[in-house]
């Protein structure tokens, strides 16, 4: 393998690992966003149920 081929292989490996790092970061952000969404959805559902219970008592 020539020097240029080795350099190209090293460069491609560096790009590969950088892309894998970016993928890990994207997955972490997605997981965080999904947890936040689930928490907000649960709070919204609870608020809706509390309102419906309140409205039912008022009638």
KOLSEPA-705672 format. One record per residue: z, y, x of N, C-alpha, C, O, CB in turn. Coordinates in steps of 0.02 Angstrom, whole numbers, padded with zeros to 5 digits, always signed. Glycine has a CB too. Example, Ala and Ser with C-alpha at 12.3 -4.5 7.8 and 13.67 -1.06 7.14 Angstrom:
2
+00390-00284+00660+00390-00225+00615+00390-00165+00660+00423-00166+00712+00452-00224+00565 +00354-00112+00642+00357-00053+00684+00394+00002+00645+00402+00057+00670+00286-00030+00704 
This chain:
59
+00000-00059+00043+00000+00000+00000+00000+00062+00045+00039+00067+00092+00061+00000-00048 -00043+00108+00029-00048+00168+00071+00009+00217+00054+00044+00209+00004-00117+00202+00061 +00016+00266+00097+00067+00317+00088+00056+00354+00022+00103+00367-00015+00067+00367+00147 -00007+00371+00007-00022+00407-00055-00005+00365-00116+00020+00391-00166-00096+00427-00056 -00019+00301-00112-00003+00256-00168+00073+00251-00178+00098+00249-00234-00033+00186-00156 +00109+00248-00123+00182+00245-00127+00210+00310-00157+00255+00308-00199+00213+00233-00057 +00184+00366-00135+00206+00430-00162+00191+00434-00237+00232+00457-00276+00172+00489-00126 +00132+00411-00256+00114+00411-00327+00160+00365-00367+00180+00383-00423+00040+00389-00336 +00177+00308-00340+00222+00262-00373+00291+00293-00381+00322+00288-00435+00227+00196-00334 +00315+00325-00330+00380+00360-00333+00378+00415-00385+00425+00422-00425+00399+00389-00264 +00325+00454-00386+00318+00508-00434+00317+00481-00506+00350+00509-00550+00253+00548-00421 +00281+00427-00516+00278+00398-00583+00346+00369-00604+00365+00375-00662+00224+00343-00585 +00381+00339-00557+00448+00313-00573+00495+00370-00590+00537+00364-00636+00475+00273-00514 +00489+00426-00555+00532+00483-00570+00517+00510-00640+00563+00527-00677+00521+00539-00517 +00453+00513-00658+00434+00535-00725+00460+00487-00778+00483+00507-00831+00356+00542-00731 +00456+00422-00762+00480+00371-00808+00555+00380-00822+00576+00381-00880+00467+00300-00780 +00594+00388-00769+00667+00395-00778+00684+00461-00810+00733+00465-00847+00702+00389-00711 +00647+00513-00798+00658+00577-00831+00644+00569-00906+00680+00596-00948+00614+00632-00800 +00591+00533-00923+00574+00522-00993+00628+00480-01027+00646+00492-01084+00506+00487-01000 +00655+00430-00992+00708+00389-01020+00771+00430-01031+00806+00421-01081+00724+00330-00973 +00786+00476-00985+00843+00521-00993+00833+00566-01055+00879+00577-01094+00853+00564-00930 +00772+00591-01063+00757+00632-01122+00764+00592-01186+00789+00618-01236+00686+00661-01117 +00743+00530-01184+00750+00486-01242+00823+00474-01259+00843+00477-01318+00715+00419-01230 +00864+00462-01209+00936+00453-01221+00967+00515-01251+01007+00510-01297+00972+00435-01155 +00948+00573-01226+00974+00636-01253+00952+00646-01325+00991+00668-01367+00949+00696-01209 +00889+00630-01341+00865+00636-01409+00902+00589-01456+00918+00607-01512+00789+00623-01412 +00914+00528-01433+00951+00480-01474+01022+00504-01487+01049+00496-01542+00952+00411-01441 +01054+00533-01435+01122+00559-01443+01123+00615-01494+01167+00618-01537+01149+00583-01375 +01075+00660-01489+01071+00716-01536+01058+00691-01607+01087+00717-01655+01017+00766-01516 +01015+00642-01614+01001+00613-01680+01064+00582-01710+01079+00592-01768+00944+00561-01676 +01099+00544-01670+01161+00512-01693+01212+00564-01715+01245+00557-01766+01190+00467-01638 +01218+00617-01676+01264+00671-01693+01244+00705-01758+01286+00719-01800+01267+00723-01636 +01180+00717-01767+01155+00749-01828+01165+00704-01888+01181+00728-01943+01080+00767-01820 +01156+00639-01879+01166+00592-01934+01239+00590-01955+01254+00588-02015+01143+00522-01914 +01285+00592-01907+01357+00593-01923+01374+00657-01960+01411+00656-02009+01399+00587-01859 +01348+00713-01936+01361+00778-01968+01334+00778-02040+01367+00802-02086+01330+00835-01928 +01274+00752-02049+01244+00749-02116+01286+00706-02162+01299+00725-02220+01172+00720-02112 +01308+00648-02138+01348+00603-02179+01414+00637-02199+01436+00630-02256+01363+00537-02141 +01444+00673-02153+01506+00708-02168+01495+00762-02221+01534+00767-02268+01535+00739-02104 +01442+00801-02213+01428+00855-02261+01409+00826-02329+01428+00853-02380+01372+00899-02235 +01372+00771-02329+01352+00740-02392+01414+00714-02429+01420+00722-02489+01303+00682-02380 +01459+00684-02392+01521+00658-02422+01562+00715-02452+01587+00709-02508+01563+00619-02370 +01567+00770-02415+01605+00828-02439+01571+00857-02502+01605+00877-02549+01610+00882-02384 +01505+00859-02502+01469+00885-02560+01480+00840-02620+01493+00865-02675+01393+00891-02545 +01475+00775-02611+01486+00728-02666+01556+00735-02694+01566+00732-02754+01473+00656-02643 +01605+00744-02650+01674+00752-02672+01681+00817-02712+01714+00817-02764+01722+00753-02611 +01650+00871-02689+01654+00934-02725+01621+00929-02793+01647+00955-02842+01621+00990-02683 +01564+00895-02797+01530+00886-02861+01574+00846-02908+01582+00864-02966+01462+00850-02852 +01604+00792-02883+01647+00751-02926+01708+00791-02950+01728+00785-03008+01670+00688-02888 +01737+00830-02906+01794+00872-02925+01774+00922-02979+01811+00934-03026+01824+00908-02864 +01715+00951-02971+01691+00999-03022+01680+00964-03089+01698+00989-03141+01627+01033-02998 +01649+00905-03086+01637+00868-03148+01702+00848-03181+01708+00851-03243+01595+00805-03133 +01751+00828-03142+01817+00812-03170+01849+00874-03201+01878+00870-03255+01864+00783-03115 +01843+00931-03167+01870+00994-03193+01834+01012-03258+01867+01031-03307+01862+01050-03141 +01768+01008-03259+01730+01026-03319+01747+00980-03376+01750+01002-03433+01654+01023-03305 +01759+00917-03362+01777+00869-03414+01844+00886-03444+01853+00878-03505+01777+00799-03386 +01892+00908-03404+01959+00926-03429+01956+00989-03471+01995+00998-03517+02008+00936-03370 +01909+01034-03455+01903+01098-03492+01874+01088-03561+01885+01129-03605+01860+01147-03453 +01837+01034-03572+01804+01023-03636+01849+00992-03686+01829+00979-03743+01743+00980-03628 
